[in-house]
Amino acid sequence: MKDVSEAARISMPYLSELERGRKEASSEVLAAAAHALGLGLGDLLSLAQDDLVRHSQIRRSHRRSAAPTNGLCLAA
């Protein structure tokens, strides 16, 4: 993380917050981080899109495998 933050000229605390999803990065910050990782901004965004698609497919498959609910709750 130190190498990326130095190469991208982003503070380590800010980069850490980005990584944890607590901050939102500008396109300039994303481009700098991508470049520090040896990627283009388009490459980074493509990887993020692939990850989002994979997670949404997993969520959909979990919903399909769960028992169907109709809003009725039974208590003993």
C-alpha positions in Angstrom: 0.0 0.0 0.0 2.9 2.3 0.8 4.4 1.9 -2.7 1.0 2.6 -4.4 0.3 5.6 -2.2 3.7 7.1 -3.0 3.6 6.4 -6.7 0.0 7.7 -7.0 0.8 10.7 -4.6 -2.2 9.7 -2.4 -1.8 9.6 1.3 -1.9 6.1 2.8 -4.8 6.9 5.2 -6.9 8.2 2.2 -5.9 5.2 0.1 -6.9 2.9 3.0 -10.3 4.6 3.3 -10.8 4.2 -0.4 -10.0 0.5 -0.2 -12.4 0.0 2.6 -15.2 1.8 0.7 -15.4 4.6 3.3 -14.4 7.3 0.7 -15.3 7.8 -2.9 -12.4 8.7 -5.2 -12.5 11.2 -8.1 -11.6 10.0 -11.5 -8.2 11.7 -11.1 -7.4 9.7 -8.0 -8.6 6.5 -9.6 -6.4 7.1 -12.6 -3.4 7.8 -10.4 -4.0 4.7 -8.4 -4.5 2.6 -11.5 -1.3 4.0 -13.0 0.6 3.2 -9.8 -0.6 -0.4 -10.2 0.6 -0.5 -13.8 -3.0 -0.3 -15.2 -4.9 2.1 -17.3 -8.0 3.7 -15.9 -10.1 1.7 -18.3 -8.4 -1.5 -17.2 -9.2 -0.7 -13.5 -12.8 0.1 -14.3 -13.2 -3.1 -16.4 -11.9 -5.2 -13.5 -14.3 -3.4 -11.1 -17.2 -4.1 -13.5 -16.3 -7.8 -13.7 -16.2 -8.0 -9.9 -19.6 -6.3 -9.6 -21.1 -8.6 -12.2 -19.7 -11.6 -10.4 -21.1 -10.4 -7.0 -24.6 -9.7 -8.5 -24.7 -13.1 -10.1 -23.9 -14.7 -6.7 -26.6 -12.7 -5.0 -29.2 -13.7 -7.6 -28.3 -17.4 -7.3 -28.6 -17.2 -3.5 -32.1 -15.7 -3.8 -33.2 -18.4 -6.2 -31.9 -21.2 -3.9 -33.6 -19.7 -0.8 -37.0 -20.9 0.1 -39.7 -18.8 -1.5 -41.4 -16.4 0.9 -44.9 -14.9 0.6 -44.8 -12.6 3.6 -46.6 -15.1 5.9 -44.9 -15.7 9.2 -46.0 -18.6 11.4 -45.4 -18.7 15.2 -45.7 -21.8 17.4 
